[in-house]
Amino acid sequence: MSRKQMHGSVDELQRLLKDKESYNAFFNSFDQVKTQNNLRDELRKETLQLARENLEKEQRISELRNQCTIIRTTELAAAEDRLAELERQKDEIMKSYSPAALLDKLQSTMAKLDEESEELHQKFLEKDIDLPTFVQKYKKLRAAHHKCALLHLSGKASLR
């Protein structure tokens, strides 16, 4: 390099250091800087476009969130209602199998067997059935009645 070229280069460098606009123009003239600036501008445009699209979708997202909340609340209420119904049914079943309920059932079965025995006895007295049939049926009814009576007594004794 000649002294004149160096002097021109030195002058050019001094001018670039003193003048900010010249420095920026020189810096932005490089292909890599131009490419980076173009990429930055493209990314900025894409980012702005995505932000606009997201803002447009924000209302729909909010509506969908509200719908999900409504659906969740509705399904929860339905499930709670179903649970309450099942608990009520369970309570009824448990009551029907409680010792007191079972004793009541035995008592009503004994009363029913007594009625049937009386009706059978009345038929025999009115000669609607013969003796062997009466004895066989009466024996069955009384045996069932005594089983119920024994169960009823043992149940009452075990509750005390």
Backbone as ProteinMPNN parsed JSONL, in Angstrom:
{"seq_chain_A": "MSRKQMHGSVDELQRLLKDKESYNAFFNSFDQVKTQNNLRDELRKETLQLARENLEKEQRISELRNQCTIIRTTELAAAEDRLAELERQKDEIMKSYSPAALLDKLQSTMAKLDEESEELHQKFLEKDIDLPTFVQKYKKLRAAHHKCALLHLSGKASLR", "coords_chain_A": {"N_chain_A": [[0.841, -1.156, 0.0], [0.519, 2.21, -0.799], [1.849, 5.321, 0.454], [0.034, 7.331, 0.044], [-2.372, 5.988, -0.313], [-2.636, 4.885, 2.202], [-2.734, 7.221, 3.646], [-5.107, 8.254, 2.68], [-6.805, 6.265, 3.599], [-6.474, 6.522, 6.29], [-7.403, 9.067, 6.658], [-9.992, 8.629, 5.845], [-10.822, 6.825, 7.83], [-10.626, 8.468, 10.095], [-12.563, 10.344, 9.473], [-14.826, 8.694, 9.528], [-14.88, 8.036, 12.213], [-15.438, 10.483, 13.372], [-17.821, 11.382, 12.167], [-20.969, 10.424, 12.682], [-23.111, 9.626, 11.021], [-21.833, 8.973, 8.643], [-20.343, 6.862, 9.538], [-22.407, 5.041, 10.229], [-23.581, 4.683, 7.688], [-21.44, 3.501, 6.322], [-21.106, 1.187, 7.905], [-23.626, -0.068, 7.553], [-23.442, -0.736, 4.921], [-22.268, -3.169, 4.517], [-22.664, -6.52, 3.385], [-23.408, -8.594, 5.15], [-24.483, -7.156, 7.313], [-26.621, -5.915, 6.027], [-28.111, -8.189, 5.4], [-28.688, -9.142, 7.986], [-30.183, -6.975, 8.951], [-32.348, -7.066, 7.185], [-33.407, -9.581, 7.882], [-34.103, -9.025, 10.544], [-36.074, -7.074, 10.143], [-37.995, -8.616, 8.763], [-38.604, -10.537, 10.725], [-39.697, -8.819, 12.637], [-41.983, -7.92, 11.269], [-43.35, -10.379, 10.965], [-43.734, -11.02, 13.656], [-45.394, -8.922, 14.476], [-47.604, -9.502, 12.856], [-48.352, -12.031, 13.886], [-48.998, -11.223, 16.466], [-51.234, -9.599, 15.951], [-52.974, -11.548, 14.905], [-53.232, -13.177, 17.164], [-54.499, -11.397, 18.91], [-56.919, -11.163, 17.583], [-57.915, -13.69, 17.992], [-58.286, -13.777, 20.671], [-60.818, -13.076, 21.771], [-62.388, -15.295, 20.977], [-61.067, -17.332, 22.34], [-61.6, -16.565, 24.94], [-64.391, -16.879, 24.945], [-64.535, -19.662, 24.582], [-63.308, -20.518, 26.942], [-65.213, -19.654, 28.788], [-67.373, -21.255, 27.981], [-66.316, -23.769, 28.599], [-66.147, -23.532, 31.37], [-68.857, -23.306, 32.0], [-69.796, -25.781, 31.072], [-68.294, -27.506, 32.705], [-69.273, -26.756, 35.225], [-71.975, -27.414, 34.937], [-71.837, -30.197, 34.468], [-70.68, -30.972, 36.863], [-72.695, -30.258, 38.661], [-74.71, -32.003, 37.807], [-73.483, -34.453, 38.359], [-73.252, -34.232, 41.13], [-75.954, -34.174, 41.828], [-76.695, -36.747, 40.988], [-75.076, -38.253, 42.684], [-76.208, -37.529, 45.156], [-78.754, -38.654, 44.83], [-78.079, -41.373, 44.624], [-76.961, -41.757, 47.162], [-79.243, -41.305, 48.707], [-80.791, -43.496, 47.871], [-79.137, -45.538, 48.805], [-79.307, -45.074, 51.554], [-82.018, -45.653, 51.95], [-82.049, -48.374, 51.288], [-80.315, -49.344, 53.23], [-81.825, -48.755, 55.485], [-83.962, -50.441, 55.069], [-82.822, -52.858, 55.559], [-82.093, -52.742, 58.144], [-81.838, -53.806, 61.584], [-84.247, -53.258, 62.975], [-86.076, -52.894, 60.877], [-85.98, -55.401, 59.686], [-87.015, -56.96, 61.767], [-89.608, -55.92, 61.811], [-90.476, -56.831, 59.304], [-90.437, -59.593, 59.74], [-92.409, -59.714, 61.694], [-94.685, -58.865, 60.215], [-94.782, -60.919, 58.346], [-95.325, -63.074, 60.019], [-97.89, -62.346, 60.872], [-99.255, -62.477, 58.448], [-99.003, -65.213, 57.881], [-100.489, -66.21, 60.017], [-103.039, -65.263, 59.283], [-103.435, -66.699, 56.889], [-103.438, -69.277, 57.947], [-105.751, -69.154, 59.515], [-107.675, -68.735, 57.51], [-107.422, -71.127, 56.112], [-108.202, -72.886, 58.088], [-110.841, -72.067, 58.376], [-111.849, -72.826, 55.874], [-111.648, -75.562, 56.142], [-113.479, -76.034, 58.214], [-115.795, -75.306, 56.913], [-115.957, -77.331, 55.224], [-114.706, -77.204, 52.752], [-112.279, -78.229, 52.068], [-110.567, -81.381, 52.319], [-109.586, -83.485, 55.169], [-106.832, -84.66, 55.089], [-105.545, -82.896, 53.235], [-105.918, -80.444, 54.509], [-104.432, -80.867, 56.893], [-101.832, -81.233, 55.894], [-101.294, -78.707, 54.588], [-101.799, -76.92, 56.688], [-99.905, -77.678, 58.545], [-97.521, -76.918, 57.201], [-97.868, -74.121, 57.054], [-97.939, -73.43, 59.809], [-95.421, -74.321, 60.649], [-93.751, -72.589, 59.203], [-94.617, -70.196, 60.354], [-93.732, -70.56, 63.027], [-90.951, -70.649, 62.643], [-90.473, -68.033, 61.801], [-91.315, -66.727, 64.109], [-89.419, -67.64, 66.001], [-87.054, -66.558, 64.889], [-87.706, -63.863, 65.088], [-87.871, -63.534, 67.867], [-85.197, -64.15, 68.592], [-83.89, -62.116, 67.265], [-84.899, -59.846, 68.546], [-83.879, -60.32, 71.084], [-81.149, -60.101, 70.629], [-80.85, -57.434, 70.083], [-81.014, -56.13, 72.443]], "CA_chain_A": [[0.0, 0.0, 0.0], [1.341, 3.418, -0.849], [1.633, 6.249, 1.554], [-1.142, 8.104, -0.282], [-3.527, 5.149, -0.022], [-2.73, 4.802, 3.659], [-3.163, 8.51, 4.145], [-6.526, 8.338, 2.374], [-7.495, 5.339, 4.483], [-6.441, 7.09, 7.639], [-8.34, 10.19, 6.634], [-11.335, 8.039, 5.794], [-11.115, 6.285, 9.168], [-10.844, 9.589, 11.017], [-13.85, 10.92, 9.122], [-15.849, 7.768, 10.018], [-14.934, 8.135, 13.679], [-15.997, 11.779, 13.764], [-19.169, 11.579, 11.624], [-21.784, 9.257, 13.02], [-23.903, 9.238, 9.852], [-20.926, 8.294, 7.709], [-20.023, 5.561, 10.153], [-23.583, 4.176, 10.072], [-23.716, 4.338, 6.271], [-20.369, 2.549, 6.024], [-21.423, -0.076, 8.606], [-24.807, -0.683, 6.936], [-23.155, -1.111, 3.531], [-21.779, -4.55, 4.479], [-23.702, -7.482, 3.012], [-23.875, -9.313, 6.351], [-25.32, -6.233, 8.082], [-27.856, -5.775, 5.262], [-28.856, -9.435, 5.582], [-29.199, -9.152, 9.362], [-31.251, -5.967, 9.059], [-33.52, -7.593, 6.484], [-33.969, -10.633, 8.732], [-34.728, -8.364, 11.695], [-37.313, -6.459, 9.667], [-38.94, -9.705, 8.483], [-39.044, -11.074, 12.016], [-40.555, -7.82, 13.264], [-43.266, -7.973, 10.563], [-44.015, -11.636, 11.328], [-44.14, -10.918, 15.064], [-46.57, -8.051, 14.513], [-48.721, -10.243, 12.261], [-48.778, -13.029, 14.864], [-49.644, -10.522, 17.581], [-52.577, -9.217, 15.485], [-53.792, -12.768, 14.836], [-53.527, -13.593, 18.544], [-55.509, -10.481, 19.446], [-58.197, -11.519, 16.969], [-58.365, -14.971, 18.558], [-58.464, -13.638, 22.123], [-62.255, -13.124, 22.088], [-62.847, -16.687, 20.813], [-60.475, -18.095, 23.449], [-62.372, -16.197, 26.138], [-65.694, -17.544, 24.822], [-64.335, -21.097, 24.814], [-63.066, -20.686, 28.384], [-66.517, -19.526, 29.455], [-68.141, -22.46, 27.681], [-65.735, -24.862, 29.395], [-66.553, -23.319, 32.761], [-70.286, -23.638, 32.087], [-69.92, -27.237, 30.93], [-67.74, -28.122, 33.915], [-70.213, -26.485, 36.313], [-73.188, -28.194, 34.677], [-71.54, -31.614, 34.691], [-70.466, -31.152, 38.299], [-74.014, -30.217, 39.315], [-75.404, -33.253, 37.473], [-72.831, -35.532, 39.105], [-73.626, -34.077, 42.54], [-77.347, -34.624, 41.941], [-76.692, -38.212, 40.869], [-74.502, -38.76, 43.932], [-77.216, -37.354, 46.215], [-79.793, -39.658, 44.588], [-77.53, -42.686, 44.986], [-76.841, -41.795, 48.626], [-80.606, -41.464, 49.231], [-81.161, -44.892, 47.629], [-78.346, -46.361, 49.727], [-79.902, -44.911, 52.889], [-83.273, -46.412, 51.972], [-81.704, -49.806, 51.312], [-79.752, -49.647, 54.552], [-82.939, -48.736, 56.441], [-84.812, -51.628, 54.88], [-82.113, -54.018, 56.097], [-81.716, -52.497, 59.535], [-82.445, -54.809, 62.473], [-85.643, -52.918, 63.279], [-86.874, -53.157, 59.678], [-86.076, -56.858, 59.516], [-87.962, -57.44, 62.781], [-90.956, -55.555, 61.328], [-90.822, -57.752, 58.208], [-90.759, -60.885, 60.36], [-93.702, -59.54, 62.365], [-95.762, -58.85, 59.221], [-94.848, -62.267, 57.763], [-96.023, -63.913, 61.002], [-99.31, -61.974, 60.824], [-99.785, -63.012, 57.192], [-99.108, -66.67, 58.048], [-101.641, -66.42, 60.913], [-104.254, -65.07, 58.474], [-103.571, -67.843, 55.978], [-103.824, -70.429, 58.772], [-107.163, -68.974, 59.873], [-108.481, -68.953, 56.299], [-107.392, -72.575, 55.834], [-109.029, -73.498, 59.123], [-112.234, -71.759, 58.045], [-112.216, -73.683, 54.733], [-111.83, -76.932, 56.656], [-114.733, -76.054, 58.955], [-116.888, -75.213, 55.943], [-115.839, -78.558, 54.442], [-114.242, -76.911, 51.396], [-111.12, -79.1, 51.829], [-110.607, -82.602, 53.155], [-108.676, -83.505, 56.32], [-105.409, -84.815, 54.767], [-105.057, -81.671, 52.58], [-105.873, -79.438, 55.563], [-103.315, -81.149, 57.811], [-100.569, -80.987, 55.182], [-101.117, -77.267, 54.378], [-101.776, -76.255, 57.988], [-98.599, -78.003, 59.14], [-96.535, -76.068, 56.514], [-98.081, -72.733, 57.475], [-97.552, -73.27, 61.22], [-93.963, -74.479, 60.745], [-93.182, -71.326, 58.723], [-94.923, -69.194, 61.372], [-92.864, -70.767, 64.193], [-89.59, -70.24, 62.251], [-90.46, -66.565, 61.85], [-91.431, -66.318, 65.515], [-88.119, -67.874, 66.64], [-86.123, -65.552, 64.371], [-88.128, -62.589, 65.66], [-87.454, -63.518, 69.282], [-83.741, -64.087, 68.708], [-83.498, -60.785, 66.822], [-85.215, -58.903, 69.63], [-82.959, -60.566, 72.192], [-79.795, -59.644, 70.286], [-80.835, -55.961, 70.071], [-80.983, -55.603, 73.836]], "C_chain_A": [[0.901, 1.238, 0.0], [0.956, 4.339, 0.293], [0.343, 7.044, 1.322], [-2.414, 7.295, 0.033], [-3.73, 5.047, 1.478], [-3.255, 6.098, 4.235], [-4.661, 8.683, 3.893], [-7.325, 7.441, 3.293], [-7.553, 5.891, 5.892], [-7.411, 8.259, 7.71], [-9.783, 9.676, 6.655], [-11.735, 7.504, 7.164], [-11.396, 7.403, 10.167], [-12.208, 10.231, 10.754], [-14.987, 10.029, 9.648], [-16.016, 7.853, 11.534], [-15.59, 9.432, 14.133], [-17.461, 11.929, 13.336], [-19.992, 10.3, 11.825], [-22.588, 8.758, 11.829], [-23.047, 8.481, 8.853], [-20.573, 6.909, 8.242], [-21.182, 4.585, 9.953], [-23.765, 3.751, 8.612], [-22.669, 3.3, 5.879], [-20.693, 1.18, 6.642], [-22.579, -0.803, 7.925], [-24.576, -1.094, 5.488], [-22.634, -2.546, 3.425], [-22.935, -5.506, 4.191], [-24.254, -8.211, 4.237], [-24.8, -8.428, 7.193], [-26.65, -6.048, 7.37], [-28.731, -7.004, 5.466], [-29.472, -9.492, 6.979], [-30.33, -8.149, 9.546], [-32.522, -6.442, 8.368], [-34.203, -8.685, 7.305], [-34.702, -10.037, 9.929], [-36.066, -7.757, 11.293], [-38.379, -7.513, 9.387], [-39.495, -10.287, 9.783], [-39.987, -10.098, 12.721], [-41.943, -7.844, 12.621], [-44.042, -9.24, 10.948], [-44.532, -11.597, 12.766], [-45.386, -10.039, 15.194], [-47.803, -8.759, 13.948], [-49.263, -11.286, 13.234], [-49.498, -12.377, 16.042], [-51.064, -10.099, 17.185], [-53.498, -10.437, 15.462], [-54.175, -13.245, 16.23], [-54.584, -12.702, 19.182], [-56.889, -10.79, 18.87], [-58.778, -12.786, 17.589], [-58.687, -14.863, 20.049], [-59.932, -13.727, 22.539], [-62.768, -14.563, 22.03], [-62.324, -17.552, 21.958], [-61.251, -17.82, 24.733], [-63.742, -16.871, 26.119], [-65.569, -19.032, 25.118], [-64.067, -21.386, 26.289], [-64.385, -20.622, 29.152], [-67.379, -20.755, 29.221], [-67.632, -23.643, 28.494], [-66.158, -24.742, 30.854], [-68.019, -23.706, 32.953], [-70.484, -25.147, 32.018], [-69.436, -27.937, 32.194], [-68.705, -27.962, 35.081], [-71.475, -27.336, 36.163], [-72.956, -29.677, 34.96], [-71.321, -31.899, 36.176], [-71.804, -31.171, 39.03], [-74.777, -31.514, 39.045], [-74.807, -34.424, 38.253], [-73.185, -35.45, 40.593], [-75.071, -34.518, 42.771], [-77.434, -36.142, 41.913], [-76.144, -38.843, 42.153], [-75.511, -38.658, 45.073], [-78.324, -38.402, 46.071], [-79.299, -41.049, 44.993], [-77.372, -42.827, 46.5], [-78.212, -41.978, 49.276], [-81.068, -42.915, 49.064], [-80.416, -45.818, 48.579], [-78.935, -46.297, 51.13], [-81.206, -45.701, 53.0], [-83.004, -47.911, 52.064], [-81.178, -50.188, 52.691], [-80.852, -49.663, 55.622], [-83.772, -50.009, 56.321], [-84.132, -52.891, 55.398], [-81.608, -53.789, 57.522], [-82.376, -53.562, 60.417], [-83.918, -54.518, 62.761], [-86.546, -53.22, 62.082], [-87.052, -54.655, 59.456], [-87.036, -57.469, 60.535], [-89.399, -57.109, 62.373], [-91.398, -56.499, 60.211], [-91.186, -59.133, 58.756], [-92.137, -60.826, 61.018], [-94.848, -59.579, 61.347], [-95.897, -60.219, 58.537], [-95.592, -63.205, 58.71], [-97.53, -63.622, 60.971], [-99.97, -62.548, 59.565], [-99.974, -64.534, 57.289], [-100.269, -67.022, 58.97], [-102.95, -66.29, 60.131], [-104.502, -66.265, 57.562], [-103.999, -69.098, 56.74], [-105.306, -70.354, 59.136], [-108.075, -69.227, 58.672], [-108.562, -70.447, 55.966], [-108.294, -73.308, 56.833], [-110.508, -73.279, 58.824], [-112.713, -72.623, 56.872], [-112.476, -75.113, 55.193], [-113.167, -77.048, 57.391], [-115.938, -75.992, 58.01], [-116.88, -76.394, 54.981], [-115.479, -78.29, 52.973], [-113.003, -77.733, 51.04], [-111.201, -80.292, 52.754], [-109.515, -82.545, 54.218], [-107.215, -83.68, 55.924], [-104.813, -83.561, 54.109], [-104.912, -80.562, 53.614], [-104.647, -79.63, 56.438], [-101.991, -80.803, 57.136], [-100.313, -79.478, 55.037], [-100.992, -76.515, 55.708], [-100.422, -76.458, 58.664], [-97.513, -77.113, 58.524], [-96.644, -74.614, 56.991], [-97.602, -72.506, 58.913], [-96.053, -73.414, 61.411], [-93.276, -73.172, 60.295], [-93.41, -70.212, 59.752], [-93.98, -69.324, 62.565], [-91.413, -70.405, 63.88], [-89.465, -68.722, 62.338], [-90.498, -66.076, 63.296], [-90.102, -66.506, 66.244], [-87.08, -66.853, 66.177], [-86.433, -64.182, 64.98], [-87.676, -62.479, 67.115], [-85.946, -63.398, 69.419], [-83.23, -62.7, 68.267], [-83.746, -59.741, 67.897], [-84.232, -59.06, 70.796], [-81.572, -60.019, 71.874], [-79.714, -58.117, 70.225], [-80.704, -55.362, 71.457], [-79.612, -55.478, 74.343]], "O_chain_A": [[1.906, 1.295, 0.708], [-0.058, 4.181, 0.973], [-0.358, 7.39, 2.273], [-3.39, 7.825, 0.563], [-4.858, 5.115, 1.968], [-4.076, 6.116, 5.152], [-5.396, 9.182, 4.746], [-8.415, 7.814, 3.726], [-8.554, 5.745, 6.594], [-8.141, 8.424, 8.687], [-10.651, 10.193, 7.358], [-12.865, 7.71, 7.607], [-12.304, 7.291, 10.99], [-12.916, 10.613, 11.686], [-15.99, 10.535, 10.151], [-17.122, 7.757, 12.065], [-16.234, 9.463, 15.182], [-18.256, 12.533, 14.056], [-19.735, 9.26, 11.219], [-22.725, 7.546, 11.657], [-23.475, 7.476, 8.285], [-20.513, 5.929, 7.499], [-20.972, 3.439, 9.556], [-24.067, 2.59, 8.336], [-22.978, 2.333, 5.184], [-20.568, 0.148, 5.983], [-22.522, -2.018, 7.739], [-25.437, -1.739, 4.889], [-22.569, -3.083, 2.32], [-24.045, -5.323, 4.692], [-25.464, -8.417, 4.334], [-25.797, -8.913, 7.728], [-27.698, -6.024, 8.016], [-29.938, -6.889, 5.677], [-30.64, -9.849, 7.133], [-31.319, -8.439, 10.219], [-33.627, -6.256, 8.877], [-35.429, -8.713, 7.412], [-35.79, -10.488, 10.286], [-37.064, -7.9, 12.0], [-39.543, -7.323, 9.738], [-40.7, -10.499, 9.919], [-40.969, -10.518, 13.334], [-42.956, -7.796, 13.318], [-45.241, -9.18, 11.223], [-45.626, -12.079, 13.056], [-46.315, -10.371, 15.93], [-48.904, -8.635, 14.486], [-50.476, -11.42, 13.396], [-50.483, -12.91, 16.552], [-51.992, -10.223, 17.984], [-54.637, -10.384, 15.926], [-55.309, -13.669, 16.456], [-55.457, -13.182, 19.905], [-57.899, -10.694, 19.567], [-59.996, -12.929, 17.695], [-59.297, -15.768, 20.62], [-60.259, -14.373, 23.534], [-63.493, -15.003, 22.922], [-63.045, -18.401, 22.483], [-61.523, -18.733, 25.514], [-64.206, -17.374, 27.142], [-66.403, -19.6, 25.824], [-64.546, -22.386, 26.824], [-64.638, -21.429, 30.047], [-68.038, -21.245, 30.139], [-68.422, -24.428, 29.017], [-66.489, -25.74, 31.494], [-68.377, -24.35, 33.939], [-71.24, -25.722, 32.801], [-70.09, -28.852, 32.694], [-68.936, -28.905, 35.837], [-71.976, -27.903, 37.134], [-73.773, -30.331, 35.609], [-71.731, -32.945, 36.682], [-72.023, -32.001, 39.913], [-75.415, -32.061, 39.944], [-75.536, -35.283, 38.749], [-73.394, -36.476, 41.241], [-75.38, -35.155, 43.779], [-78.15, -36.75, 42.708], [-76.677, -39.838, 42.644], [-75.653, -39.59, 45.865], [-78.779, -38.97, 47.064], [-80.027, -41.809, 45.632], [-77.622, -43.898, 47.055], [-78.347, -42.702, 50.262], [-81.654, -43.498, 49.976], [-80.993, -46.772, 49.101], [-79.052, -47.313, 51.815], [-81.468, -46.339, 54.02], [-83.655, -48.623, 52.827], [-81.549, -51.222, 53.246], [-80.819, -50.477, 56.545], [-84.224, -50.576, 57.316], [-84.802, -53.893, 55.65], [-80.793, -54.558, 58.033], [-83.38, -54.154, 60.019], [-84.74, -55.434, 62.788], [-87.65, -53.74, 62.249], [-88.132, -55.118, 59.088], [-87.786, -58.389, 60.208], [-90.304, -57.921, 62.566], [-92.554, -56.92, 60.171], [-92.134, -59.763, 58.287], [-92.929, -61.764, 60.915], [-95.861, -60.239, 61.576], [-97.004, -60.63, 58.189], [-96.392, -64.03, 58.271], [-98.346, -64.542, 61.036], [-101.097, -63.041, 59.613], [-100.984, -65.071, 56.833], [-100.962, -68.014, 58.744], [-103.86, -67.103, 60.295], [-105.617, -66.777, 57.47], [-104.813, -69.883, 56.254], [-106.024, -71.352, 59.076], [-109.123, -69.858, 58.805], [-109.616, -70.961, 55.591], [-109.041, -74.218, 56.473], [-111.327, -74.182, 58.995], [-113.849, -73.097, 56.873], [-113.388, -75.784, 54.711], [-113.897, -78.025, 57.221], [-116.984, -76.573, 58.299], [-117.681, -76.458, 54.048], [-115.879, -79.03, 52.075], [-112.699, -77.92, 49.862], [-111.811, -80.237, 53.821], [-108.639, -81.682, 54.183], [-106.39, -82.895, 56.391], [-103.673, -83.204, 54.407], [-103.925, -79.827, 53.614], [-103.907, -78.682, 56.699], [-101.132, -80.157, 57.736], [-99.211, -79.02, 55.338], [-100.185, -75.595, 55.838], [-99.868, -75.541, 59.272], [-96.664, -76.601, 59.253], [-95.639, -73.969, 57.291], [-96.938, -71.51, 59.199], [-95.464, -72.716, 62.236], [-92.333, -72.712, 60.939], [-92.526, -69.391, 59.996], [-93.478, -68.319, 63.067], [-90.708, -69.904, 64.755], [-88.49, -68.193, 62.872], [-89.801, -65.129, 63.661], [-89.693, -65.641, 67.019], [-86.31, -66.34, 66.99], [-85.523, -63.437, 65.343], [-87.158, -61.444, 67.534], [-85.456, -62.639, 70.255], [-82.263, -62.182, 68.825], [-82.915, -58.864, 68.132], [-83.81, -58.08, 71.41], [-80.889, -59.522, 72.769], [-78.62, -57.559, 70.307], [-80.319, -54.202, 71.606], [-79.411, -55.056, 75.482]]}, "name": "protein", "num_of_chains": 1, "seq": "MSRKQMHGSVDELQRLLKDKESYNAFFNSFDQVKTQNNLRDELRKETLQLARENLEKEQRISELRNQCTIIRTTELAAAEDRLAELERQKDEIMKSYSPAALLDKLQSTMAKLDEESEELHQKFLEKDIDLPTFVQKYKKLRAAHHKCALLHLSGKASLR"}
